[in-house]
């Protein structure tokens, strides 16, 4: 076994173990920390593949921004996770169906790769000599896969808007600023003058 294969199995085992701990940890802070560990192991696999740009993006963007944001949100919000987990069983059939579909897709991908290894050579894009990984990824994304790239961006935008709408709750009795009412104010009714007698309050 070569050193590269040894590191590959080590990083792979780290990703699998960290992913399992993310979904099984009772403390949400520990789950986020295990997610960060999974990102670091994924960056190690990218380094073994020679994709150092993707490895640095995974560490800088996901670990440095997204995972830390998750950690701060979990620590700052007063979320009752015991109450959230009470209704998990009602979504179990849907979750099992989605998991089964994903498993079938993985079997089809791996089975096709084992039966006909030449399929991988058909979809791969050869590297241009003298071109760095960053430039090669940029040219590939914005030429061959530009529509898929834009579609993924739109899906993420819709998901972000949906998450904001689902988590935005207005508390009753809280006074909020209404910009339309402020702009439509009449200067004649904005100020009320009263003649206050000496010794009396307003």
C-alpha positions as CSV (number, residue, x, y, z in Angstrom):
1,X,0.0,0.0,0.0
2,X,1.4,3.4,-1.0
3,X,1.5,6.5,1.2
4,X,-1.2,8.2,-1.0
5,X,-3.5,5.2,-0.6
6,X,-2.9,5.2,3.2
7,X,-3.8,8.9,3.5
8,X,-6.8,8.4,1.2
9,X,-8.3,5.7,3.5
10,X,-7.4,7.7,6.5
11,X,-9.2,10.8,5.2
12,X,-12.2,8.7,4.0
13,X,-12.6,7.1,7.4
14,X,-12.4,10.5,9.0
15,X,-15.2,11.8,6.7
16,X,-17.5,8.9,7.3
17,X,-17.0,9.0,11.0
18,X,-17.4,12.7,11.2
19,X,-20.6,12.6,9.1
20,X,-22.1,9.9,11.3
21,X,-21.3,12.0,14.4
22,X,-22.9,15.1,12.8
23,X,-26.3,13.3,12.6
24,X,-25.9,11.4,15.9
25,X,-24.5,14.0,18.3
26,X,-27.0,15.2,20.8
27,X,-25.3,18.5,21.4
28,X,-25.7,20.7,18.3
29,X,-22.4,22.5,19.0
30,X,-20.6,19.1,18.9
31,X,-22.4,18.4,15.6
32,X,-21.0,21.6,14.0
33,X,-17.5,20.8,15.2
34,X,-17.7,17.3,13.7
35,X,-18.9,19.0,10.5
36,X,-15.8,21.1,10.5
37,X,-13.7,18.0,10.9
38,X,-15.4,16.4,7.9
39,X,-14.6,19.5,5.8
40,X,-10.9,19.2,6.8
41,X,-10.8,15.6,5.8
42,X,-12.5,16.4,2.5
43,X,-9.8,19.1,1.9
44,X,-7.2,16.4,2.5
45,X,-8.7,14.2,-0.2
46,X,-8.8,17.2,-2.7
47,X,-5.1,17.7,-2.0
48,X,-4.4,14.0,-2.8
49,X,-6.2,14.5,-6.1
50,X,-4.1,17.5,-7.0
51,X,-7.0,20.0,-6.6
52,X,-5.4,22.4,-4.2
53,X,-7.7,25.2,-5.1
54,X,-10.8,23.2,-4.2
55,X,-9.1,22.2,-0.9
56,X,-8.4,25.8,0.0
57,X,-11.9,26.9,-0.9
58,X,-13.3,24.1,1.2
59,X,-11.3,25.3,4.2
60,X,-11.6,29.0,3.8
61,X,-15.2,29.3,2.6
62,X,-16.9,26.4,4.4
63,X,-14.9,26.0,7.5
64,X,-14.0,29.7,7.9
65,X,-17.4,31.1,7.1
66,X,-20.3,28.7,6.8
67,X,-19.4,26.2,9.6
68,X,-18.4,29.1,12.0
69,X,-21.7,30.8,11.1
70,X,-23.6,27.6,11.9
71,X,-21.7,27.5,15.2
72,X,-22.6,31.0,16.2
73,X,-26.2,30.6,15.2
74,X,-26.6,27.4,17.2
75,X,-24.9,29.0,20.3
76,X,-26.8,32.3,20.1
77,X,-30.3,31.1,19.3
78,X,-32.4,29.6,22.1
79,X,-33.7,26.6,20.2
80,X,-35.5,23.8,22.0
81,X,-34.0,20.8,20.1
82,X,-36.0,18.3,22.2
83,X,-39.2,19.9,20.9
84,X,-37.9,19.9,17.3
85,X,-37.1,16.2,17.5
86,X,-40.6,15.2,18.6
87,X,-42.0,15.4,15.1
88,X,-39.2,13.6,13.3
89,X,-40.9,10.2,13.1
90,X,-43.7,11.6,10.9
91,X,-41.2,12.4,8.2
92,X,-39.5,9.0,8.5
93,X,-41.3,7.4,5.4
94,X,-40.3,10.4,3.2
95,X,-36.8,10.3,4.5
96,X,-36.5,6.6,3.9
97,X,-37.8,7.0,0.3
98,X,-35.3,9.7,-0.4
99,X,-32.5,7.6,1.1
100,X,-33.5,4.7,-1.0
101,X,-33.5,6.8,-4.2
102,X,-30.0,8.1,-3.3
103,X,-28.8,4.6,-2.7
104,X,-30.1,3.4,-6.0
105,X,-28.4,6.3,-7.8
106,X,-25.1,5.4,-6.1
107,X,-25.4,1.7,-7.1
108,X,-26.1,2.7,-10.7
109,X,-23.1,5.1,-10.8
110,X,-20.8,2.6,-9.2
111,X,-22.2,-0.3,-11.2
112,X,-21.8,1.6,-14.5
113,X,-18.2,2.5,-13.6
114,X,-17.4,-1.2,-12.9
115,X,-19.2,-2.6,-15.9
116,X,-17.9,-0.1,-18.4
117,X,-14.8,1.8,-17.2
118,X,-14.6,3.7,-20.5
119,X,-17.6,5.8,-19.5
120,X,-15.3,7.8,-17.2
121,X,-13.0,8.6,-20.1
122,X,-15.9,9.9,-22.1
123,X,-17.0,12.5,-19.6
124,X,-13.6,13.6,-18.4
125,X,-12.0,16.8,-19.7
126,X,-8.3,16.6,-20.5
127,X,-6.0,19.2,-18.7
128,X,-4.3,21.7,-20.9
129,X,-0.5,21.8,-20.4
130,X,0.7,24.8,-18.6
131,X,-2.7,25.7,-17.2
132,X,-3.2,26.0,-13.5
133,X,-6.1,24.3,-11.7
134,X,-7.9,27.6,-10.9
135,X,-7.9,28.7,-14.6
136,X,-9.0,25.2,-15.7
137,X,-11.9,25.1,-13.3
138,X,-13.0,28.6,-14.3
139,X,-12.9,27.8,-18.0
140,X,-14.8,24.5,-17.5
141,X,-17.5,26.0,-15.3
142,X,-18.2,29.1,-17.5
143,X,-18.0,27.4,-20.9
144,X,-19.2,23.7,-20.8
145,X,-21.2,23.7,-17.6
146,X,-22.3,27.4,-17.5
147,X,-26.1,26.6,-17.6
148,X,-25.8,24.0,-14.9
149,X,-23.7,26.4,-12.8
150,X,-26.3,29.1,-13.2
151,X,-29.1,26.7,-12.4
152,X,-27.3,25.6,-9.2
153,X,-27.0,29.3,-8.2
154,X,-30.8,29.8,-8.8
155,X,-31.6,26.7,-6.7
156,X,-29.5,28.0,-3.9
157,X,-31.1,31.4,-4.1
158,X,-34.6,29.9,-3.9
159,X,-33.5,27.7,-1.0
160,X,-32.1,30.7,0.9
161,X,-35.3,32.7,0.3
162,X,-37.4,29.7,1.5
163,X,-35.3,29.3,4.6
164,X,-35.8,33.0,5.5
165,X,-39.6,32.8,4.9
166,X,-40.0,29.7,7.0
167,X,-37.9,30.9,9.9
168,X,-39.2,34.5,10.0
169,X,-41.8,34.8,12.8
170,X,-43.4,38.1,13.8
171,X,-44.1,38.4,17.5
172,X,-47.5,39.9,18.3
173,X,-47.5,43.2,20.2
174,X,-44.1,44.3,19.0
175,X,-44.0,47.8,17.4
176,X,-42.3,47.8,14.0
177,X,-41.3,50.5,11.6
178,X,-43.6,51.0,8.6
179,X,-41.7,52.9,5.9
180,X,-44.8,53.5,3.8
181,X,-46.7,55.2,6.6
182,X,-43.7,57.4,7.4
183,X,-43.3,58.5,3.8
184,X,-47.0,59.2,3.5
185,X,-47.2,61.4,6.6
186,X,-48.9,64.8,6.2
187,X,-46.9,67.7,7.7
188,X,-50.2,69.3,8.8
189,X,-51.0,66.3,11.0
190,X,-47.5,65.3,12.0
191,X,-47.3,68.0,14.7
192,X,-50.0,68.7,17.3
193,X,-49.9,71.9,19.2
194,X,-51.5,72.1,22.7
195,X,-52.0,75.0,25.0
196,X,-50.7,73.8,28.3
197,X,-51.9,75.8,31.3
198,X,-49.4,76.6,34.1
199,X,-49.1,73.8,36.6
200,X,-50.7,71.2,34.3
201,X,-49.1,68.4,32.4
202,X,-49.5,67.5,28.8
